Amino acid sequence: MHLLHVEGSPRKQRSASIDVAQSFIEAWKARHLGSTVDTLDVWTTDLPAFDGDALDAKYAGLTGQTRTPAQERAWDGIRALAERFHRADVIVFSVPMWNFGIPYRLKHLIDAVSQKDVLFSFDERGLIGLLGGRKAVVVAARGVALGPDYPAQDFDFQGAYMRTWCKMVGIDACHIVLVEKTLFGPEADAESRAAARDAAVVLAAGL
Ligand SMILES: Cc1cc2nc3c(=O)[nH]c(=O)nc-3n(C[C@H](O)[C@H](O)[C@H](O)COP(=O)(O)O)c2cc1C
């Protein structure tokens, strides 16, 4: 078994989402002895710019044109990154909420790898995800708690986006672990993390 951890927070030691994701990963590894973990840190990985040759390579593929050598090289970089998703049985995302959505570096990674014939395909039947059979765990950290003041249907572009991306690439099993109120002081933060760590360990027991 192989797990890919996509680290979406630059806060590392202080990050609530990474903290809870680590609890999940430790519990999951204990259940799957001999399993391997690949960490993809979106803040230190050299993510390919998605313009110029990469963008032209995408449209060449969509219109059935032969790619130039420079476009092929750009596409190889995209494929190599996407291969890390294909290799995984379980994909864990640690995701901070930023402006009710996800951090731009995580969106950059997703925009780079989510390509036709790489992570999905489509035909007259619609979208066909190519990551079917995998499981996703999204640890979603938030400074506040969504609720009456910030109803999730209007403000949650974090969980909603990650769930939609999972559907797009064919992952039906998308589990969200929430860590809210991380900015309500050390006590609320500790309490919230502890509850989320417990939930993550319970989830790991079933995956
Ligand atoms: C640029 C930025 C934007 C943020 N926007 C929101 C927000 O819209 N809603 C929210 O509840 N918290 C927001 N926060 C707080 C973070 O979600 C919170 O600190 C969370 O713990 C971050 O996850 P991490 O600890 O894994 O880095 C924001 C933080 C930053 C740095």
The ligand as an ORCA input file, in Angstrom:
! r2SCAN-3c Opt
* xyz 0 1
  C      -4.098     33.946      3.891
  C      -4.993     33.335      4.940
  C      -6.369     33.362      4.760
  C      -7.208     32.777      5.706
  N      -8.563     32.773      5.467
  C      -9.393     32.143      6.339
  C     -10.800     32.049      6.077
  O     -11.298     32.496      5.053
  N     -11.584     31.421      6.984
  C     -11.061     30.856      8.118
  O     -11.815     30.276      8.897
  N      -9.724     30.948      8.400
  C      -8.896     31.556      7.528
  N      -7.550     31.613      7.780
  C      -7.026     30.926      8.988
  C      -6.551     29.520      8.661
  O      -7.537     28.768      8.007
  C      -6.147     28.798      9.941
  O      -5.023     29.461     10.530
  C      -5.826     27.332      9.728
  O      -5.406     26.765     10.947
  C      -4.748     27.172      8.664
  O      -4.384     25.812      8.488
  P      -2.925     25.320      8.954
  O      -2.881     25.529     10.450
  O      -2.862     23.915      8.563
  O      -1.931     26.185      8.229
  C      -6.669     32.191      6.872
  C      -5.280     32.192      7.047
  C      -4.450     32.747      6.107
  C      -2.946     32.708      6.310
*
